[in-house]
Amino acid sequence: MRRQYRTALLVFLSSFRLSLPAAPAALSDDRIEDAVESALASSESASALSGLRIRCDEGILTLGGSVETLYSLDQAVRQAGTVAGVVDVVVTAVVPRLRVPDSEILAAVEQSLQTQSFSFANIQATVGGGRVALSGSSGSYSQKHLAETEISKIAGVVEIQNRITVTSETNVSEQGLSRLVLSRLSGGAAASAGRLQVSIRGSLAILVGRVPLYLNRLEASETTLGVPGIQEVDNRLVVDPSLASPTPSVTPSP
């Protein structure tokens, strides 16, 4: 009787199967290149990226050639970072000098820094050979980042050295800062897999774990730097495209 019951139970269970949607197959380098080209073609900076060359080797994407501005190049990196399968991005592309005089670039930089967004920032700029050096201080990382972003849009700027010091301080302990950073990260797409760890050493935040997209890795650094008391980030996050796989479910077999 027991044997008959066990047999019947096995037959019943065999009518169900654990449906585990397979993790997305790793994209070939050719398919990643096609996906990145498609993503860039649909971006707002598409026309400025016509001189960009794309190559992928085992998920490592290299952006070469030339682009119109540093801003366009940054947007290209971020757009490429949305493509599953891209585990790292190497930039060898350059921005042409365009024969724009340094005096003209400096005037445009100073105009950018005179907007209301920087009314409480003490930022100075120098220009030489199209290279802009920023120094001084700001009350937040967002102002420091915004200054670089706005200046990167100026034609003729080939490099930006952002030496602006963020003056915000905090009385929160290292353990408290670690919890605060992790809380900020948990609210974004970068932590969707829930595999991040944060440790603090003074004003340095160390990020360890795995994220689904390269863009998540970039955003994790930016989010962390936005926490008062954090001055530097050691980003050790690894891009693991398999984290984007769907959640397993149990369904009866047809």
N, C-alpha and C positions, 0 to 999 in steps of 0.2 A: 504493500500500500504506500509506504513511504517512497519507494522507488518510482511508483506511478505519479505521485504528487510532485516529486522533484523533476520528473521528465516534463510534466505538464507546465510546471513553473518555467523551465528553461525554454520551452516552446513559446510561452507567452512573452517572456523577456526578449526573445529573439525577434519578436515582431516590432520591437522598438530599437532604435539605434541612437547612439550619441552623435548628434549632428554637430560636428566641429568644423565650422567654416574654415577652410584652409587659410593660413596667413597669406597675404598677397605675395605671389611669387616675386622674387627679387627681379627688378627691372634690369634688362640688359643696358649696357652703356649707351648703345644706339637709341634705345627707347627713352632713356633719361635725357639724352641730348634733344630728341624730338620734343619731349614734354617741356623742357626748359625753353626751347625756341618758341614754342607755342605760347608759353606763359609770358615771355618777354614781348612777343608780338601783340599781345592783348593789353599790355601795360600802358600807362599814361606816357611813359618815356620812350615808347617804341621808336619814334622817329630819331631820337638822340642816340639810339643804340645800334644803328645800322652798321657801324664799323666794328661791332663786337664779334669776336670769334669764340665759339664754344667747343670744348672738348671734355669728355668724361672718361675716366679710367678707374674702374672698380669703385664707382660711386663718388669718386673725388672729381669735382667739377672745376675746370680751369677756364676763367674768363680772360681772354686775350684781346688783342687788337687795340682799338681806340674808341673813346666815347666823348661826347661834347663837354660834359661837366662832371665834377666829382659827385654831384648829387645824382646824376643819371646812373653813374656807376654803383653808388650805394643802393639805389632802387633796384638795379639789376641783380645785385647780390641777394637782396631781400626777396625779390620775386622768384629767383632760382631756388631760394631756400624753402619755398612752399611746395616744391616738387618732391614727392615721396621717392626715396632711393638716393637722394643727394645727401651724402654723409659729411661732406666738407666742401668748402669753396676756396679756391686759390685765385687770387687776382693778379694778373700780369698786365692787364690793360692800362693804357696811359691816357691822360688828358692832354691834348695839344696845347701848346703855349699861345697860339693864335695871335702872336705879336701884340698883345694888349699891354700897354705901358704899365709899369708897377704903380705909377701915380694914379692912373685911372682905376686900377684894382683897389688901391688903398682908399680912394674916395668912395667906391661902392661898398667896401667893407665898413667904413665909418658910418655911412648912411644906414646900413643894416643894423649896426649896433646902437643907433640913436632911436630905435623904435620903443614904444611903451613897454614891450616885453623885457627890455633890458634897463629900465629906468632905475632899478636898484642894484645894478651890477656895476662893478668896477673893472672893466675889460679894456685892455689896450691891444693894438695890432700893429705889426710891422710887416712889410712886404718886400721880398727880394727874389727876382727871377720867377715871379708867379707863385712863390711859396709864401703862405701866410702863417705867421707865428702869433698865437693868441696868448696873452698873459693877463695877470690880475686875479680877481676873485669874483665869485658869484655866491648867492645864498642857497642855491640848489643845483643838483645835477641837471635838472630839466633845462635851466638857463644855459648851463655849459653846453649841453647837447644841442640846444636850439641855436646857439651862436654858430656852432660848427655847421649845422644843417643849412642855415641861411647863407652862410659864406660859401658853402659848397655849390650853390646855385650860380655863383658869379663866373662869367666866362673869363677864361685866362688863368684861373686859379688851378694850379697843378698839384698842390699839396697843402695840407693844413696841419700845423703842429699845435695841438690844443693843450696848452699848459695852464689853463685856468684852474685855480684852486677853489674847491667847494668849501665854504666856511661853516656850513651847518654842523652842529655838534649835538651830542646826545648823552644823557646820563644813564641810559639803559645798559645793563650788563651784557657781556658777550653772549651769555645764554639767552637773555631776552632778545638781543638783536637777531640771534639765530632763529628764534621762534617767529619774530616779526618778518624776517626775510622769507621764511618758508610759507608764512601765511599769505604774503603778497604773491608769491609764486603760485600757490595753490589756486589762486583766483584766475589764472590765465591758462591758455592752451598748452603752455610749456609743461605744465604739471599734470596733464590729462591722464598720464599713465601712472601717476602717483609713485614715482621711483626717484625722488630727489632727496638729497641730504645736504644740509648746510652747516658749516662750521665757521666760527669767527675767530680771528686772531687780530686783536686791536681793531683797526679800521679795515682789515682785509677779510672779505668773504670768500670762502672756498665752496664751490658748487660741485657736487659729485652725483652721478646717476645717469639715467638714460631718458631721452626725449624722442618723440616720433619724427620730428622734422628739424632741418638745419635752422630754419627760421625761429623755432622754439628756443634753440640754443642762444641765438642772438638776443632774443627778447628777454631771456632769463638774466643775462648780464645787465641789460638796460633797466629792468625792473629792480634788480638788486641794488644798483647804483642810485636808484631813486629813494632808497631808504636812508633817512638822516643818520649820520655816523659811519656810513660805508664810503670809503674813498677808493678802494680797489677791489677787483674781482678776479679770482683765479678760477676760470671756467673750465672744469674738467668733465663737463657733460659729454656723453657719447650719443651720437645720433643712431637710433635703432628703429628703422622703418617698420619692423615687425610689430611694434607697439600699437600700430594703427589697426591691427586685426580686430574683427568684430568679436563680441562676447559669445562664447559657446552657448548653445541652447539644446534642449532635448525635445525631439519631435518624433511622432510615430512614423514608422515606415509605411509607404503606400501599399 
